[in-house]
Amino acid sequence: MARKTLVLCFIHGFRGGNLTFGENYRFTEHLRDMVAKELPKINVKVLVYPKYETRGDLGECVMRFRTWLEEKVIDLEVAAGTTSPTIEPSVRTVLVGHSMGGIMAVESLLGIASEQPIYSEDGIEKSEINFGGLLFPYVQGVLAFDTPFLGISPGVVAHGAEGHYQAASATLTQLSGLGASLWGANQAAKSSSRAVSAPPPQQQQQKGGGWPAWGKVAMVAGAAGAVAAGGAAAWLNREQIGQGLSSVTSHLEFVGCLARAEELRKRVRCVVRLSGEMDLGFANLYTRLGRAAAPKQTSVVGTVMGRDRTFCNLPGRAMQAGEWKPAVNDKATDEIGAHTAMFEEDENPGYDALLIDAAAHITKWLHNDWYESSTEEEIPKPEEATAPE
């Protein structure tokens, strides 16, 4: 049996880009090297999904990603001379997503595993999803970094925006129809109406994968206590509500899945079920503030926050939601800062621990018959991270 290949495929999130996973893709290289050391029988390669527009239906974004991934894996299988890549693939992949990229990864896996996937604004239709027996490309697991699978924590907006409440609340009542369910409220919000998009505002690439966007989102969403945190980012780049609403609509379509609490739970239930049926990995390494941010008991519009400050809503003890593990940042002073600085060594004292935890999950998922049947050869010098094409 020939030497096999594991592909670590990285996907950025809302308003992310080429710096999401560190300058010069440093985090992707570090993780690749660590995994390669633990799995000497196989080649370990890195693919980084090119920066994509976080606009339109989630289903559309997922279909584009799937097409791209299939082409990349086919190229690798052809180069390896694999005779039957759908039956006995020589290439397997782990999808690694940050923030909304984790939801993209899960939706892609569900689509690949579904017999007849139907795409919608929430990704794959999950009402009567049936999983097939073959996966191509073969996704061994999904490793998410701070992905709000169950919505964004109320603390994200409460801790960061309490002081802005009085000044902003009157203005933001005009947007109250967006609802507070972005952070996992029990009542799902209605889907955002589609409007003709105005030309997007000028955007500059930001270090850390979108701090200004998430930061302004948190401020406004918390101030009103009822604004959808993800979609408000584009709106805040405008000085007037009237100019910004048409611009934000398309972004709201992409992050709108966060506003539908039941769909969030369905997604988690489906991927956990698939993980159990096909022995695939599913984990979420979520940020938690450490020593630099003292716990607060903050009340915003009647909501009292807990002591642990996280970007993501966490699953309850009774919910089967895969593996969730905290990634503590003792330097960050707010949830969004920790969220966007996960892969920056200078801003995240827990960077090394994050690498170790991530590599441990991946290597655990890969200790199987597929890995053991690979021919162990001399390990070539690791390649540079594959930049987006």
Secondary structure as GFF3:
##gff-version 3
##sequence-region A 1 389
A	DSSP	beta_strand	4	11	.	.	.	ID=ss1
A	DSSP	three_ten_helix	23	25	.	.	.	ID=ss2
A	DSSP	alpha_helix	26	38	.	.	.	ID=ss3
A	DSSP	beta_strand	42	48	.	.	.	ID=ss4
A	DSSP	alpha_helix	58	80	.	.	.	ID=ss5
A	DSSP	beta_strand	91	98	.	.	.	ID=ss6
A	DSSP	alpha_helix	100	113	.	.	.	ID=ss7
A	DSSP	beta_strand	119	120	.	.	.	ID=ss8
A	DSSP	beta_strand	123	124	.	.	.	ID=ss9
A	DSSP	beta_strand	138	145	.	.	.	ID=ss10
A	DSSP	alpha_helix	154	161	.	.	.	ID=ss11
A	DSSP	three_ten_helix	162	164	.	.	.	ID=ss12
A	DSSP	alpha_helix	165	172	.	.	.	ID=ss13
A	DSSP	three_ten_helix	173	178	.	.	.	ID=ss14
A	DSSP	three_ten_helix	181	183	.	.	.	ID=ss15
A	DSSP	alpha_helix	211	224	.	.	.	ID=ss16
A	DSSP	alpha_helix	232	236	.	.	.	ID=ss17
A	DSSP	alpha_helix	241	255	.	.	.	ID=ss18
A	DSSP	three_ten_helix	256	259	.	.	.	ID=ss19
A	DSSP	alpha_helix	261	278	.	.	.	ID=ss20
A	DSSP	beta_strand	281	289	.	.	.	ID=ss21
A	DSSP	beta_strand	299	300	.	.	.	ID=ss22
A	DSSP	beta_strand	303	304	.	.	.	ID=ss23
A	DSSP	beta_strand	323	329	.	.	.	ID=ss24
A	DSSP	alpha_helix	335	340	.	.	.	ID=ss25
A	DSSP	alpha_helix	351	366	.	.	.	ID=ss26
A	DSSP	alpha_helix	369	372	.	.	.	ID=ss27
###
